[in-house]
Amino acid sequence: MRKRAAFAAARFGFLLPLILVLSACVARGPFIAPSMAEGARTSVELDATPFFPQDRYQCGPAALAMTLGASDVTTTPEELVPLVYLPARKGSLQVEMQATPRKFERLSYVLSPNFDSIVAELNAGRPVLVLHNYGLPAWPKWHYAVVIGYDSARDRFILRSGTKRRDEWRARTFMVAWHHAHRWAMVVLRPGEIPVNADPRLYLQAAADFERGARPEAALRAFDAAVKRWPAEPVAWIGRGTAQYRAGRLTEASQDYAAAVRIDANHAGARNNYAQALLELGCPRRAREQLSAIDGSSLQSPLREAVSDTRVQVDAAVAQTTADSPECTIPVGGY
């Protein structure tokens, strides 16, 4: 009797998380409210999104190929398998799914874990790659799919999933599977695109990750969009300045770094980059002024080493100038 009671208690405890999720679903009305759709839109279907039937364990490469294809990248699941598929795990991890678009000069951005973000991206014409768990939290069964539309009147999402080109899901059912996968959803962006409900900190981190391997012009488009969207964000100006610097446009880079310093006078990274650009423009004295304003005692590695290296270069350049050396004049621009 005790064993039976213990088993019943254990089973109840196991099912409780699922019961709570389902009861929360029952307690509310439609998940996809018409008011969530911009311009009073009640339905969207991005039918031009490519479709690749997903074989067993290949849902990651196929879902990513579809999402990349919607952003004008020509690729196939077979091409992506070596990049995202882990044979030992018989699947793909989110970290690889996020990193791989950068190899095709695309940014990846993880959305906020709510329906509004998915609907907003669909309204903007971007399909959303989602992770589902068709099992339970303790016994997961992971699956990637691509959301290509919704119908708020019928409370349905439309997916490219598995071997189905058009798979309709009730929003409540979708929510349970998505919730058990920690509500992970991602969009692929062309350089210059920003998600509708983007968090500036998260977007700028995504842009910085993208910038490391991107062409300067592509990185410039990504950060230029950020400057226009968030003109008071110093990191947006620093990112654009670095893209300008990499493209060899030192004057424009210095102007962007100057804008970042005007927004945040205590930003050591902005001042260091500004000093480096000024130095290469032949303005070592002005570069030294920027370095003098940095509080070195609060710097952490590797920024501390970068500032120290810039200071050595600037001091050497200043030592070679004379009292009658002409002062350089760099146009001031930016915010």
C-alpha positions as CSV (number, residue, x, y, z in Angstrom):
1,M,0.0,0.0,0.0
2,R,2.8,2.4,0.9
3,K,4.6,1.6,-2.4
4,R,1.4,2.3,-4.3
5,A,0.9,5.6,-2.4
6,A,4.5,6.5,-3.0
7,F,4.2,5.7,-6.7
8,A,1.0,7.8,-7.0
9,A,2.7,10.7,-5.2
10,A,5.7,10.5,-7.5
11,R,3.5,10.3,-10.6
12,F,1.5,13.3,-9.4
13,G,4.7,15.3,-8.8
14,F,6.0,14.3,-12.3
15,L,2.8,15.4,-14.0
16,L,2.4,18.6,-11.9
17,P,4.5,20.9,-14.2
18,L,2.6,19.8,-17.3
19,I,-0.8,20.2,-15.5
20,L,0.2,23.7,-14.5
21,V,1.2,24.7,-18.0
22,L,-2.0,23.2,-19.5
23,S,-4.2,24.8,-16.9
24,A,-2.7,28.1,-17.5
25,C,-3.5,27.7,-21.2
26,V,-7.1,26.8,-20.4
27,A,-7.5,29.8,-18.1
28,R,-7.1,32.4,-20.9
29,G,-8.7,33.1,-24.3
30,P,-7.0,32.9,-27.7
31,F,-3.2,33.1,-27.6
32,I,-2.9,35.0,-30.9
33,A,-5.0,38.1,-30.2
34,P,-5.8,40.3,-33.3
35,S,-4.5,43.3,-31.4
36,M,-1.0,41.7,-31.5
37,A,-1.0,42.0,-35.3
38,E,0.4,45.3,-36.6
39,G,-2.1,47.3,-38.7
40,A,-5.0,45.1,-37.5
41,R,-3.7,42.2,-39.5
42,T,-5.4,38.9,-38.5
43,S,-3.3,36.5,-40.5
44,V,0.1,36.1,-42.2
45,E,1.6,33.3,-44.2
46,L,5.1,33.6,-45.6
47,D,4.5,31.0,-48.4
48,A,7.7,31.9,-50.2
49,T,9.8,30.4,-47.4
50,P,11.7,27.4,-48.8
51,F,10.9,23.9,-47.7
52,F,13.2,21.0,-47.1
53,P,11.7,17.8,-45.7
54,Q,13.4,16.9,-42.4
55,D,14.8,13.4,-42.0
56,R,15.3,11.9,-38.7
57,Y,17.8,13.8,-36.6
58,Q,18.2,16.3,-39.4
59,C,15.6,18.9,-38.3
60,G,18.3,21.4,-37.3
61,P,20.1,21.6,-40.7
62,A,16.8,21.6,-42.5
63,A,15.1,24.2,-40.4
64,L,18.2,26.5,-40.6
65,A,18.4,26.0,-44.4
66,M,14.8,27.2,-44.7
67,T,15.3,30.2,-42.5
68,L,18.5,31.2,-44.3
69,G,16.8,30.7,-47.6
70,A,14.1,33.2,-46.6
71,S,16.9,35.8,-46.2
72,D,18.2,35.1,-49.7
73,V,20.9,32.7,-48.8
74,T,21.1,29.7,-51.2
75,T,22.0,26.6,-49.2
76,T,20.8,23.1,-48.4
77,P,20.5,20.9,-45.3
78,E,23.4,18.8,-46.6
79,E,25.7,21.8,-46.7
80,L,24.8,22.7,-43.1
81,V,25.1,19.2,-41.6
82,P,28.8,19.6,-40.9
83,L,28.3,23.0,-39.3
84,V,25.4,22.3,-36.9
85,Y,24.7,18.5,-36.6
86,L,26.4,16.6,-33.8
87,P,26.3,12.9,-34.5
88,A,27.0,12.0,-30.9
89,R,23.9,13.9,-29.8
90,K,21.9,13.0,-32.9
91,G,20.9,16.7,-33.1
92,S,21.9,20.3,-33.2
93,L,22.6,22.7,-30.3
94,Q,21.4,26.2,-30.2
95,V,24.9,27.6,-30.0
96,E,25.7,26.1,-33.5
97,M,22.3,27.2,-34.9
98,Q,23.1,30.8,-33.8
99,A,26.7,30.8,-35.0
100,T,26.2,29.3,-38.5
101,P,24.3,32.2,-40.1
102,R,27.4,34.4,-39.6
103,K,29.3,32.1,-42.1
104,F,26.7,33.3,-44.7
105,E,27.0,37.0,-43.7
106,R,23.8,36.9,-41.7
107,L,23.1,37.9,-38.1
108,S,21.2,35.6,-35.7
109,Y,19.0,37.0,-33.0
110,V,17.2,35.1,-30.2
111,L,13.8,36.6,-29.6
112,S,12.1,37.4,-26.3
113,P,10.2,34.3,-25.0
114,N,6.7,35.5,-25.9
115,F,4.1,35.2,-28.7
116,D,4.2,38.9,-29.4
117,S,7.8,38.7,-30.6
118,I,7.0,35.8,-33.0
119,V,4.0,37.5,-34.4
120,A,5.9,40.8,-34.9
121,E,8.6,39.1,-36.9
122,L,6.1,37.3,-39.1
123,N,4.4,40.6,-39.7
124,A,7.8,42.0,-40.7
125,G,8.2,39.2,-43.3
126,R,10.7,37.1,-41.4
127,P,10.0,33.4,-40.5
128,V,10.9,32.3,-37.0
129,L,13.0,29.2,-36.2
130,V,11.8,27.6,-33.0
131,L,12.8,24.7,-30.8
132,H,10.1,22.4,-29.5
133,N,10.1,19.6,-27.0
134,Y,7.6,16.9,-27.8
135,G,8.4,14.9,-24.7
136,L,8.4,16.1,-21.2
137,P,11.0,18.2,-19.3
138,A,12.6,15.0,-17.8
139,W,12.4,13.0,-21.0
140,P,12.8,15.6,-23.8
141,K,12.3,15.0,-27.5
142,W,13.7,18.0,-29.3
143,H,12.6,19.2,-32.6
144,Y,13.4,22.4,-34.7
145,A,10.7,23.9,-36.9
146,V,10.1,27.1,-38.8
147,V,7.0,29.3,-38.1
148,I,5.9,30.9,-41.3
149,G,2.5,32.3,-40.3
150,Y,-0.5,32.6,-38.0
151,D,-4.2,32.9,-38.2
152,S,-5.5,34.8,-35.1
153,A,-9.2,34.2,-36.0
154,R,-8.6,30.4,-35.7
155,D,-5.8,30.7,-33.1
156,R,-3.4,28.8,-35.2
157,F,0.3,28.9,-36.1
158,I,1.5,27.6,-39.5
159,L,4.9,25.8,-39.6
160,R,7.3,24.1,-41.9
161,S,8.0,21.0,-39.8
162,G,9.3,17.5,-40.3
163,T,8.1,16.2,-43.7
164,K,5.1,18.6,-43.7
165,R,5.4,21.7,-45.9
166,R,2.4,23.3,-44.2
167,D,1.7,22.1,-40.7
168,E,-1.1,23.9,-38.7
169,W,-0.8,24.0,-34.9
170,R,-3.3,25.1,-32.4
171,A,-1.6,27.9,-30.5
172,R,-2.2,26.2,-27.1
173,T,-0.5,23.0,-28.4
174,F,2.4,25.1,-29.9
175,M,2.8,26.9,-26.5
176,V,3.2,23.7,-24.5
177,A,5.8,22.2,-26.8
178,W,7.6,25.6,-27.0
179,H,7.4,26.2,-23.3
180,H,9.0,22.8,-22.6
181,A,11.9,23.9,-24.8
182,H,12.4,27.1,-22.7
183,R,10.7,29.2,-25.4
184,W,13.7,29.5,-27.6
185,A,13.1,31.2,-31.0
186,M,15.5,32.8,-33.4
187,V,15.4,34.9,-36.5
188,V,18.0,35.4,-39.3
189,L,18.7,38.9,-40.3
190,R,20.3,40.5,-43.3
191,P,22.9,43.2,-42.3
192,G,20.9,46.3,-41.7
193,E,17.8,44.6,-40.4
194,I,16.7,44.8,-36.8
195,P,14.0,42.7,-35.1
196,V,10.8,44.6,-34.4
197,N,11.0,44.3,-30.6
198,A,14.7,44.1,-30.3
199,D,16.6,44.7,-27.1
200,P,19.5,47.1,-27.9
201,R,21.9,45.2,-25.7
202,L,21.1,41.8,-27.2
203,Y,21.1,43.2,-30.8
204,L,24.5,45.0,-30.3
205,Q,26.0,41.8,-28.9
206,A,24.7,39.9,-32.0
207,A,26.1,42.6,-34.2
208,A,29.5,42.4,-32.4
209,D,29.6,38.6,-32.9
210,F,28.7,39.1,-36.5
211,E,31.4,41.9,-37.0
212,R,34.3,39.6,-36.1
213,G,34.0,37.6,-39.3
214,A,32.0,39.9,-41.6
215,R,33.2,42.2,-44.4
216,P,33.6,45.8,-43.1
217,E,30.7,47.0,-45.4
218,A,28.4,44.3,-44.0
219,A,29.3,45.2,-40.4
220,L,28.8,48.8,-41.2
221,R,25.2,48.2,-42.3
222,A,24.5,46.3,-39.1
223,F,25.8,49.0,-36.9
224,D,24.5,51.9,-39.0
225,A,21.0,50.5,-38.5
226,A,21.7,50.4,-34.7
227,V,22.8,54.0,-34.7
228,K,19.6,55.1,-36.4
229,R,17.5,52.9,-34.1
230,W,19.3,53.8,-30.8
231,P,21.2,57.1,-31.4
232,A,21.9,57.4,-27.6
233,E,23.6,54.0,-27.3
234,P,27.4,54.5,-27.2
235,V,28.1,50.9,-28.2
236,A,26.3,51.4,-31.5
237,W,28.6,54.3,-32.4
238,I,31.7,52.3,-31.3
239,G,30.6,49.4,-33.5
240,R,30.1,51.6,-36.5
241,G,33.4,53.3,-35.8
242,T,35.2,50.0,-35.7
243,A,33.6,49.0,-39.1
244,Q,34.7,52.3,-40.5
245,Y,38.2,51.8,-39.1
246,R,38.4,48.3,-40.7
247,A,37.3,49.8,-44.0
248,G,40.2,52.3,-43.8
249,R,37.9,55.3,-43.2
250,L,39.8,56.8,-40.3
251,T,38.2,60.2,-40.3
252,E,34.7,58.7,-40.2
253,A,35.8,56.2,-37.5
254,S,37.2,59.0,-35.3
255,Q,33.9,60.9,-35.7
256,D,31.9,57.8,-34.5
257,Y,34.2,57.2,-31.6
258,A,33.9,60.9,-30.7
259,A,30.1,60.6,-30.7
260,A,30.4,57.6,-28.3
261,V,32.6,59.7,-26.0
262,R,30.1,62.6,-26.0
263,I,27.3,60.2,-24.9
264,D,29.4,58.4,-22.3
265,A,32.5,60.3,-21.2
266,N,33.5,57.4,-18.9
267,H,33.6,54.8,-21.7
268,A,37.2,53.7,-21.7
269,G,36.8,51.5,-24.8
270,A,35.5,54.5,-26.8
271,R,38.3,56.8,-25.7
272,N,40.9,54.2,-26.5
273,N,39.6,53.5,-30.0
274,Y,39.2,57.3,-30.5
275,A,42.9,57.8,-29.5
276,Q,44.0,55.0,-31.8
277,A,42.2,56.6,-34.8
278,L,43.6,60.1,-33.9
279,L,47.1,58.7,-33.7
280,E,46.8,57.1,-37.2
281,L,45.4,60.4,-38.5
282,G,48.5,62.2,-37.3
283,C,47.0,63.7,-34.2
284,P,49.1,62.2,-31.3
285,R,48.5,65.1,-28.9
286,R,44.8,64.9,-29.2
287,A,45.1,61.1,-28.8
288,R,47.0,61.6,-25.6
289,E,44.2,63.9,-24.3
290,Q,41.8,61.0,-24.8
291,L,44.0,58.5,-23.0
292,S,44.6,61.0,-20.1
293,A,40.8,61.0,-19.4
294,I,40.7,57.2,-18.8
295,D,40.8,56.0,-15.3
296,G,43.2,53.1,-15.7
297,S,42.7,51.8,-12.1
298,S,39.2,50.4,-12.9
299,L,40.1,48.7,-16.2
300,Q,39.9,45.0,-16.6
301,S,41.8,42.7,-19.0
302,P,42.0,42.8,-22.0
303,L,41.0,46.5,-22.2
304,R,43.7,47.4,-19.7
305,E,46.4,45.9,-22.0
306,A,44.8,47.6,-25.1
307,V,44.9,51.0,-23.4
308,S,48.5,50.4,-22.2
309,D,49.6,49.5,-25.8
310,T,47.9,52.5,-27.3
311,R,49.5,54.8,-24.7
312,V,53.0,53.5,-25.6
313,Q,52.3,54.2,-29.3
314,V,50.9,57.7,-28.5
315,D,53.8,58.7,-26.2
316,A,56.3,57.6,-28.8
317,A,54.6,59.7,-31.5
318,V,54.3,62.7,-29.2
319,A,58.0,62.5,-28.4
320,Q,58.8,62.9,-32.1
321,T,56.7,66.1,-32.5
322,T,58.2,69.6,-31.9
323,A,56.7,72.6,-30.3
324,D,56.0,74.2,-33.7
325,S,54.4,71.1,-35.1
326,P,51.0,72.0,-36.6
327,E,47.9,70.8,-34.8
328,C,45.7,68.5,-36.8
329,T,42.0,69.3,-37.4
330,I,39.6,66.5,-37.6
331,P,35.9,67.3,-38.4
332,V,33.6,66.5,-35.6
333,G,30.4,64.6,-36.4
334,G,28.0,62.0,-34.9
335,Y,25.5,62.3,-32.2
